[in-house]
Amino acid sequence: MSLEKGKTIAQNGLRLRDSPRDGETLGILRKGTEIEVLGRETWLRVNANGQQGFVLEDYVEPVEQHLVGNDEEEVVVEEAKIVVFSSSRMQGNQIRINSGFIDSMKILEQLCEKYDLRLHITSSLREPGQIISNNIVEPASMSNHLIGHAIDMNIVSHEDWFNSTKLSDYDSLPDTIQSFLSDLQAKGLRWGGHFSKPDPVHIDDATNLKSKSYYVTQINKLWGGAVSLI
């Protein structure tokens, strides 16, 4: 099975560390260095020129991959279908998502049931140029919201409400919510509280990083040329 490949995009070089966050620097990877992704969290465990270490995911973009023998390294789904998702564990705004994000929402639903939590949805699919009120961080140019692969939410535990302010203080969160956030990441989703620019109300599946070709296909089918990816 072929490994996922990427290419570093940090203008001034990207530190390769021996562990995530503040690990010892093993070297500096020049912009454009190709890497093999060995593990995926907020930090990526990678192989760069035969040396293994960790780099920050925000500064790596996918490298276009092709079919080799019988190994299908990348599958691009052409259909772009927006559906409405509903769950007794989720309230707030209507949840409009890409059909390709349904499994991720079911994972969140199962985790809500496991930890007896509810999600108050504040945002899901967004149109290009849509004005976002009370946003915490500047929306990314390749936001997963634009293709229906992300939600913004608050967490409700019994009568306690955890908004962006409370969620940003991870260490003070109840054990159930910490476990919920840890589990969703273990199942392949991303929590924005661990982004380099924290966005603690955000959850997505990293589609914009895993497959740029799929992302572009979805953007074009949903919005035509209305989105600049530069």
Buried (B, 14 or more C-beta within 10 A) or exposed (E): EBEBBBBBEBEEBBBBBEEBEEBEEBBEBEEEBBBBBBEBEBBBBBBBEEEBBBBBBBBBEBBEBEEEEEEEBBEEEEEBBBBEBEBEBBBBBEBBBBBBBBEBBEBBBBBBEEBEBBBBBBBBBBEBEEEBEEBBBEEBEBBBBBBBBBBBBBBBBEEEEBBBEBBBEBEEBBEBBBBBBEBBBEBEBBBBBBBEEBBBBBBBBBBBBBBBEBBBBBBEEBBEEEBEEE
